[in-house]
Amino acid sequence: MNVLKRRSRMVSFRLSEEEYESLRDICLTAGARSLSDIARDAVHRLIGSGGEQKKDLETQLRLLNERIDVIDREVRRLAGQLEPHPVTFDAAGS
């Protein structure tokens, strides 16, 4: 964590007594200076994992598009075997 970076925003939320005690225990176990440090670390982890999830989703979408292209070519090939003239599709897919 960059200690010298100025922090100008504040986030506030309520915890149950059990949640607060659990967070306090984590703070003591981790040797953090404050509950804020633990909460800030959790936010950093969430932000970091969000980027990985986005990359994973982008990869899955790319692979799905590739599979759709393969299926589309195969459908066109099979349709061409059924009809004397190959089937053509317009840009709308109809």
N, CA and C of each residue as an Amber inpcrd file, in Angstrom:
protein
   282
   0.8340000  -1.1830000   0.0000000   0.0000000   0.0000000   0.0000000
   0.8770000   1.2440000   0.0000000   0.4830000   2.2360000  -0.7460000
   1.2240000   3.4750000  -0.8180000   0.7710000   4.3920000   0.3080000
   1.5880000   4.5100000   1.3400000   1.2280000   5.2950000   2.5160000
   1.2440000   6.7880000   2.2000000   2.0610000   7.2150000   1.2230000
   2.2010000   8.6280000   0.9250000   1.0800000   9.1620000   0.0360000
   0.2880000   8.2900000  -0.5350000  -0.7810000   8.7270000  -1.4270000
  -1.8980000   9.3770000  -0.6030000  -2.2660000  10.5810000  -1.0100000
  -3.3090000  11.3200000  -0.2930000  -4.6610000  10.6470000  -0.5010000
  -5.3720000  10.4630000   0.5770000  -6.7070000   9.8620000   0.5240000
  -7.7160000  10.9570000   0.8290000  -8.5880000  11.2190000  -0.1340000
  -9.5130000  12.3290000   0.0440000 -10.9740000  11.8870000   0.1010000
 -11.2520000  10.6300000  -0.1390000 -12.6320000  10.1290000  -0.1230000
 -12.8500000   9.2400000   1.0870000 -14.0720000   9.2890000   1.6000000
 -14.4050000   8.4630000   2.7530000 -15.6360000   7.6290000   2.4320000
 -15.5940000   6.3690000   2.8330000 -16.7220000   5.4650000   2.6650000
 -17.1510000   5.0190000   4.0540000 -18.4460000   5.0220000   4.2770000
 -18.9640000   4.6330000   5.5800000 -20.0510000   3.5860000   5.3890000
 -20.0280000   2.5330000   6.2170000 -21.0770000   1.5260000   6.1790000
 -21.2110000   0.9060000   7.5560000 -22.3460000   0.3180000   7.7870000
 -22.6410000  -0.2680000   9.0900000 -22.3590000  -1.7660000   9.0830000
 -21.9260000  -2.2590000  10.2270000 -21.6800000  -3.6870000  10.4290000
 -22.4810000  -4.1620000  11.6380000 -22.8390000  -5.4320000  11.6000000
 -23.4350000  -6.0170000  12.8000000 -22.3170000  -6.1760000  13.8330000
 -22.6990000  -6.4480000  15.0560000 -21.6980000  -6.6440000  16.1030000
 -20.7700000  -7.7990000  15.7510000 -21.3410000  -8.8820000  15.2190000
 -20.5350000 -10.0540000  14.8360000 -19.5670000  -9.7180000  13.7030000
 -20.0420000  -8.9610000  12.7060000 -19.1760000  -8.5630000  11.5950000
 -18.0290000  -7.6820000  12.0830000 -18.3560000  -6.7600000  12.9710000
 -17.3330000  -5.8630000  13.5190000 -16.2740000  -6.6510000  14.2870000
 -16.7150000  -7.5750000  15.1240000 -15.7670000  -8.3840000  15.8990000
 -14.8860000  -9.2290000  14.9760000 -15.4770000  -9.7840000  13.9340000
 -14.7010000 -10.5740000  12.9760000 -13.6620000  -9.7060000  12.2740000
 -14.0580000  -8.5140000  11.8740000 -13.1360000  -7.6000000  11.2150000
 -12.0180000  -7.1810000  12.1680000 -12.3790000  -6.9330000  13.4020000
 -11.3780000  -6.5700000  14.4130000 -10.3840000  -7.7090000  14.6400000
 -10.8920000  -8.9460000  14.6920000 -10.0170000 -10.1150000  14.8630000
  -9.0540000 -10.2510000  13.6850000  -9.5660000 -10.0280000  12.4730000
  -8.7070000 -10.0870000  11.2850000  -7.6260000  -9.0200000  11.3750000
  -8.0020000  -7.8380000  11.8200000  -7.0690000  -6.7330000  11.9610000
  -5.9460000  -7.0970000  12.9390000  -6.3150000  -7.6740000  14.0680000
  -5.3110000  -8.0670000  15.0640000  -4.4200000  -9.1850000  14.5390000
  -5.0100000 -10.1680000  13.8850000  -4.2510000 -11.3030000  13.3500000
  -3.2820000 -10.8590000  12.2630000  -3.7430000  -9.9510000  11.3980000
  -2.9160000  -9.4880000  10.2820000  -1.8870000  -8.4490000  10.7130000
  -2.0630000  -7.9060000  11.9020000  -1.1390000  -6.8830000  12.3770000
  -1.3320000  -5.5440000  11.6820000  -2.5450000  -5.2970000  11.2170000
  -2.8390000  -4.0390000  10.5420000  -2.9000000  -2.9010000  11.5480000
  -2.6330000  -1.6870000  11.0550000  -2.6690000  -0.5120000  11.9290000
  -4.0750000  -0.1460000  12.3450000  -5.0470000  -0.4460000  11.4690000
  -6.4140000  -0.0250000  11.7670000  -7.4080000  -0.8720000  10.9770000
  -8.6760000  -0.7480000  11.3580000  -9.7360000  -1.4060000  10.6040000
  -9.8080000  -0.8360000   9.1840000  -9.5090000   0.4380000   9.0520000
  -9.5230000   1.0700000   7.7340000  -8.5010000   0.4210000   6.7960000
  -7.3190000   0.0880000   7.3260000  -6.3040000  -0.5660000   6.4940000
  -6.8010000  -1.9120000   5.9740000  -7.4650000  -2.6720000   6.8360000
  -8.0040000  -3.9720000   6.4190000  -9.1010000  -3.7770000   5.3810000
  -9.9940000  -2.8370000   5.6180000 -11.0800000  -2.5770000   4.6680000
 -10.5090000  -2.0920000   3.3350000  -9.5140000  -1.2210000   3.3800000
  -8.8970000  -0.7070000   2.1600000  -8.2190000  -1.8400000   1.3870000
  -7.5500000  -2.7250000   2.0970000  -6.9110000  -3.8740000   1.4560000
  -7.9540000  -4.7580000   0.7690000  -9.0870000  -4.9710000   1.4210000
 -10.1610000  -5.7720000   0.8190000 -10.6840000  -5.1160000  -0.4550000
 -10.8240000  -3.7990000  -0.4380000 -11.2860000  -3.0710000  -1.6230000
 -10.2650000  -3.2180000  -2.7520000  -8.9910000  -3.0950000  -2.4330000
  -7.9400000  -3.2520000  -3.4500000  -7.9960000  -4.6360000  -4.0830000
  -8.2240000  -5.6410000  -3.2610000  -8.3190000  -7.0120000  -3.7940000
  -9.5280000  -7.1610000  -4.7110000 -10.6510000  -6.5790000  -4.3180000
 -11.8520000  -6.6370000  -5.1650000 -11.6320000  -5.9230000  -6.4880000
 -11.0110000  -4.7710000  -6.4410000 -10.7330000  -4.0230000  -7.6680000
  -9.7960000  -4.8180000  -8.5580000  -8.7740000  -5.4070000  -7.9690000
  -7.8200000  -6.2010000  -8.7480000  -8.4560000  -7.4230000  -9.3680000
  -9.2980000  -8.1320000  -8.6370000  -9.9280000  -9.3370000  -9.1800000
 -10.9750000  -8.9790000 -10.2240000 -11.5370000  -7.7860000 -10.1330000
 -12.4990000  -7.3500000 -11.1450000 -11.8700000  -7.2620000 -12.5160000
 -10.6320000  -6.7960000 -12.5720000  -9.9250000  -6.7330000 -13.8440000
  -9.6760000  -8.1060000 -14.4210000  -9.3370000  -9.0520000 -13.5680000
  -9.1180000 -10.4290000 -14.0340000 -10.4140000 -11.0440000 -14.5350000
 -11.5090000 -10.7760000 -13.8300000 -12.7990000 -11.3110000 -14.2720000
 -13.1870000 -10.7380000 -15.6220000 -12.8830000  -9.4690000 -15.8400000
 -13.2080000  -8.8440000 -17.1190000 -12.3990000  -9.4930000 -18.2380000
 -11.1010000  -9.7270000 -17.9970000 -10.2630000 -10.3770000 -19.0050000
 -10.7710000 -11.7790000 -19.2910000 -11.1590000 -12.4950000 -18.2410000
 -11.6770000 -13.8490000 -18.4180000 -12.9580000 -13.8300000 -19.2380000
 -13.8280000 -12.8850000 -18.9660000 -15.0770000 -12.7490000 -19.7080000
 -14.7970000 -12.4100000 -21.1710000 -13.8440000 -11.5150000 -21.4050000
 -13.4770000 -11.1620000 -22.7750000 -12.9380000 -12.3830000 -23.5190000
 -12.1300000 -13.1860000 -22.8480000 -11.5970000 -14.4020000 -23.4640000
 -12.7220000 -15.3710000 -23.7950000 -13.6490000 -15.5450000 -22.8630000
 -14.7750000 -16.4450000 -23.0980000 -15.6300000 -15.9650000 -24.2640000
 -15.8560000 -14.6670000 -24.3630000 -16.6430000 -14.1180000 -25.4700000
 -15.9290000 -14.3210000 -26.8040000 -14.6170000 -14.1250000 -26.8140000
 -13.8540000 -14.3320000 -28.0410000 -13.9380000 -15.7820000 -28.4820000
 -13.7720000 -16.7140000 -27.5480000 -13.8600000 -18.1410000 -27.8740000
 -15.2560000 -18.5210000 -28.3450000 -16.2670000 -17.9450000 -27.7220000
 -17.6470000 -18.2040000 -28.1290000 -17.8900000 -17.7070000 -29.5530000
 -17.3920000 -16.5240000 -29.8640000 -17.5290000 -15.9950000 -31.2230000
 -16.8270000 -16.8910000 -32.2370000 -15.6610000 -17.4030000 -31.8810000
 -14.9490000 -18.3090000 -32.7820000 -15.7570000 -19.5860000 -33.0150000
 -16.3460000 -20.1080000 -31.9550000 -17.1680000 -21.3210000 -32.0970000
 -18.3970000 -21.0550000 -32.9560000 -19.0140000 -19.8910000 -32.7800000
 -20.1740000 -19.5350000 -33.5910000 -19.7750000 -19.4570000 -35.0590000
 -18.6100000 -18.8880000 -35.3390000 -18.1290000 -18.8130000 -36.7230000
 -17.9460000 -20.1990000 -37.3200000 -17.3990000 -21.1220000 -36.5450000
 -17.2060000 -22.4970000 -37.0240000 -18.5570000 -23.1500000 -37.3030000
 -19.4980000 -22.9820000 -36.3990000 -20.8420000 -23.5520000 -36.5870000
 -21.5090000 -22.9360000 -37.8100000 -21.3580000 -21.6320000 -37.9780000
 -21.9490000 -20.9490000 -39.1310000 -21.3910000 -21.5160000 -40.4390000
 -20.0940000 -21.7020000 -40.5040000 -19.4910000 -22.2710000 -41.7230000
 -19.9950000 -23.6840000 -41.9830000 -20.1300000 -24.4590000 -40.9320000
 -20.5970000 -25.8390000 -41.0920000 -22.0520000 -25.8760000 -41.5540000
 -22.8930000 -25.0200000 -41.0100000 -24.2920000 -24.9500000 -41.4310000
 -24.3710000 -24.5660000 -42.9060000 -23.5640000 -23.5970000 -43.3050000
 -23.5510000 -23.1910000 -44.7130000 -23.0870000 -24.3440000 -45.6140000
 -22.0820000 -25.0770000 -45.1680000 -21.5830000 -26.2090000 -45.9540000
 -22.6560000 -27.2810000 -46.1030000 -23.3150000 -27.6070000 -44.9940000
 -24.3670000 -28.6290000 -45.0300000 -25.5610000 -28.1660000 -45.8540000
 -25.9240000 -26.8920000 -45.7380000 -27.0400000 -26.3560000 -46.5230000
 -26.7000000 -26.4270000 -48.0060000 -25.4630000 -26.2020000 -48.3460000
 -25.0370000 -26.2920000 -49.7430000 -25.1450000 -27.6990000 -50.2900000
 -25.0030000 -28.7030000 -49.4380000 -25.1310000 -30.1020000 -49.8790000
 -26.5980000 -30.4810000 -50.0800000 -27.4980000 -29.8000000 -49.3730000
 -28.9170000 -30.1230000 -49.4830000 -29.5710000 -29.4750000 -50.6940000
 -29.1220000 -28.3230000 -51.0870000 -29.7380000 -27.5720000 -52.1740000
 -28.7650000 -27.4990000 -53.3550000 -29.3210000 -27.3990000 -54.5550000
 -28.4380000 -27.2990000 -55.7130000 -27.6220000 -26.0010000 -55.7140000
 -28.1280000 -24.9570000 -55.0830000 -27.4150000 -23.6790000 -55.0210000
 -27.1750000 -23.3530000 -53.5610000 -25.9840000 -22.8900000 -53.2150000
 -25.6840000 -22.5500000 -51.8020000 -26.6360000 -21.4880000 -51.2730000
 -26.9710000 -21.6230000 -50.0140000 -27.8470000 -20.6530000 -49.3510000
 -27.0240000 -19.4320000 -49.0090000 -27.5710000 -18.2560000 -49.2720000
 -26.8910000 -17.0040000 -48.8770000 -27.7300000 -16.3240000 -47.8150000
 -27.0350000 -15.7280000 -46.8800000 -27.6890000 -15.0200000 -45.7940000
 -27.3260000 -13.5560000 -45.8760000 -28.2890000 -12.6900000 -45.5780000
 -27.9640000 -11.2720000 -45.5630000 -27.2940000 -10.9230000 -44.2380000
 -26.9100000  -9.6750000 -44.0680000 -26.1950000  -9.2430000 -42.8730000
 -26.9890000  -9.4270000 -41.6050000 -28.3390000  -9.4390000 -41.7120000
 -29.1800000  -9.5950000 -40.5190000 -29.2790000 -11.0480000 -40.0930000
 -28.7400000 -11.9620000 -40.9160000 -28.7560000 -13.3740000 -40.5500000
 -30.0210000 -14.0800000 -40.9350000 -30.8640000 -13.4910000 -41.7850000
 -32.0990000 -14.1490000 -42.1870000 -31.9960000 -14.6880000 -43.5880000
